Amino acid sequence: MLELRGLTKRYGATVAVDDLTCVFEPGRVTGFLGPNGAGKTTTMLLALGLQRATAGWARVGGRSYADLPTPMREVGALLDAQAIHPNRSGRAHLSALAASNRLPGRRVGEVLERVGLDAVAGRRAGTYSLGMKQRLGIAAALLGDPGILLLDEPINGLDPNGIAWARGLLRELAAEGRTVILSSHLMSEMELTADHLVVIGRGRLIADTSLASFLAGALPPQVLVRAETPTPAFVAALRSAGAEVRVDPDEALLVSGLDAGRVGRIAFAERMVLTELTPRRGSLEEVFMSVTAEAVEFSGARIVAEPRSAMPGETVAHTFGGRR
Ligand SMILES: Nc1ncnc2c1ncn2[C@@H]1O[C@H](COP(=O)(O)OP(=O)(O)OP(=O)(O)O)[C@@H](O)[C@H]1O
């Protein structure tokens, strides 16, 4: 478990992390999300003792990182896959890490196999593709068999097979009871991988919630409706019940603001024969953009707005004030 309490980091006038309080729980993949400059990397650096907090603290299983006797056995991190000596082989890179952290040498072979690099472990790491470097970075994070994994953009550069592999690995690591913290801007992948989300904007907590609640909570319900012969009266009845209705060129209706049951009852009252009635939820990308729209907005290179607040019924910083 990784716990942050009132964690704050200022760089001069910039507040990179602002009074952040949350707990990253074991046994699940937590997506750590936020727009560019939201403070994700800084939070990870603070948790790893690589930056000093201005206020508040981060604790790993109740202790600060600096107090951990063998940190790599507690926390494995991937911050920058390119940070490797190009003339060392993948195996030599991991062996050096294992030796300097008093980890058994047999772990090197184990993690190389787990990330699928065993066949190229003798090659100079400088010749690795970005995807291979990401795998090597994940191997390094796993070297101490840690309970917590902090992975900053670990799937950048992976091809579709690599991404599917990484998804399986991360889910497996969580199922083994580890705390898996994953930051990525690849929302479609995050949607498939994460169980839980911590969303920050401009250093502040916006949402700390399950993926399912995040997806369900932020956008009004939408229903895709196809009727055999949709009549203007049906559309008018939907609108007078409060729905926004968009009629597609193929005559499908996209109904916002009413759930499928309500749309079905209106269709029944209007003697419509429906051939489709499909509830649609927002994608993670849509909900993320909606929730963070006011958190960080760039005008040129300038951040201009304050964070919007969080989701209903969850551990949150504020009350959700989105478009509901
Ligand atoms: N060493 C530093 N000195 C000054 N400002 C910094 C430093 N590191 C980060 N910042 C600033 O702190 C804020 C948070 O940056 P951080 O890199 O943590 O965000 P992020 O969420 O990881 O962004 P991205 O998604 O773009 O990687 C930004 O405004 C950034 O410019």
PDBQT file of the ligand as one rigid body, heavy atoms in Angstrom, charges set to zero:
ROOT
HETATM    1  N1  LIG A 401      12.307  20.171 -11.461  1.00  0.00    +0.000 N 
HETATM    2  C1  LIG A 401      11.303  21.018 -11.703  1.00  0.00    +0.000 A 
HETATM    3  N2  LIG A 401      11.469  22.354 -11.601  1.00  0.00    +0.000 NA
HETATM    4  C2  LIG A 401      10.448  23.210 -11.810  1.00  0.00    +0.000 A 
HETATM    5  N3  LIG A 401       9.200  22.844 -12.160  1.00  0.00    +0.000 NA
HETATM    6  C3  LIG A 401       8.971  21.517 -12.291  1.00  0.00    +0.000 A 
HETATM    7  C4  LIG A 401      10.005  20.542 -12.074  1.00  0.00    +0.000 A 
HETATM    8  N4  LIG A 401       9.473  19.315 -12.282  1.00  0.00    +0.000 NA
HETATM    9  C5  LIG A 401       8.178  19.507 -12.605  1.00  0.00    +0.000 A 
HETATM   10  N5  LIG A 401       7.878  20.828 -12.613  1.00  0.00    +0.000 N 
HETATM   11  C6  LIG A 401       6.565  21.409 -12.889  1.00  0.00    +0.000 C 
HETATM   12  O1  LIG A 401       5.633  20.779 -12.040  1.00  0.00    +0.000 OA
HETATM   13  C7  LIG A 401       4.404  20.548 -12.717  1.00  0.00    +0.000 C 
HETATM   14  C8  LIG A 401       4.075  19.074 -12.673  1.00  0.00    +0.000 C 
HETATM   15  O2  LIG A 401       4.972  18.379 -13.527  1.00  0.00    +0.000 OA
HETATM   16  P1  LIG A 401       4.970  16.782 -13.668  1.00  0.00    +0.000 P 
HETATM   17  O3  LIG A 401       6.100  16.434 -14.584  1.00  0.00    +0.000 OA
HETATM   18  O4  LIG A 401       4.955  16.159 -12.320  1.00  0.00    +0.000 OA
HETATM   19  O5  LIG A 401       3.554  16.544 -14.384  1.00  0.00    +0.000 OA
HETATM   20  P2  LIG A 401       3.017  15.238 -15.100  1.00  0.00    +0.000 P 
HETATM   21  O6  LIG A 401       1.601  15.063 -14.657  1.00  0.00    +0.000 OA
HETATM   22  O7  LIG A 401       3.941  14.087 -14.877  1.00  0.00    +0.000 OA
HETATM   23  O8  LIG A 401       3.047  15.706 -16.628  1.00  0.00    +0.000 OA
HETATM   24  P3  LIG A 401       3.176  14.880 -17.994  1.00  0.00    +0.000 P 
HETATM   25  O9  LIG A 401       1.889  14.135 -18.173  1.00  0.00    +0.000 OA
HETATM   26  O10 LIG A 401       3.339  15.955 -19.010  1.00  0.00    +0.000 OA
HETATM   27  O11 LIG A 401       4.366  13.970 -17.862  1.00  0.00    +0.000 OA
HETATM   28  C9  LIG A 401       4.572  21.129 -14.106  1.00  0.00    +0.000 C 
HETATM   29  O12 LIG A 401       4.081  22.450 -14.092  1.00  0.00    +0.000 OA
HETATM   30  C10 LIG A 401       6.067  21.115 -14.303  1.00  0.00    +0.000 C 
HETATM   31  O13 LIG A 401       6.471  22.109 -15.204  1.00  0.00    +0.000 OA
ENDROOT
TORSDOF 0
